[in-house]
Amino acid sequence: MVLVFAAIIVRVHCALEQLGTDCSMEELANLCPELTRNQVIRAIDYLDRAGEIRVTRDGNGTYRVQVYHAVTSAGSSAAPALV
């Protein structure tokens, strides 16, 4: 069961990376038609708590998801950055 959830997390994260920007939860769910809405929401919750994405709510009450990307510079370690 843990391996299945890990695969779901990877799938959702990859879909976000493909977009390269923020999107609504609805758009993200549509990018993963093989997953249920509940699976997508659980993966988003996990990734948000892990600090890999940021979830915000816009003025219309729509939840938006934004992925962090590692940014490196000479001699420094990777640090998360928003795209």
Buried (B, 14 or more C-beta within 10 A) or exposed (E): EEEEEEEBBEBBBEBBEEBEEBBBBEBBBEBBEEBEEEBBBBBBEBBEEEEBBBBEEEEEEEBBBBBBEEEEEEEEEEEEEEE
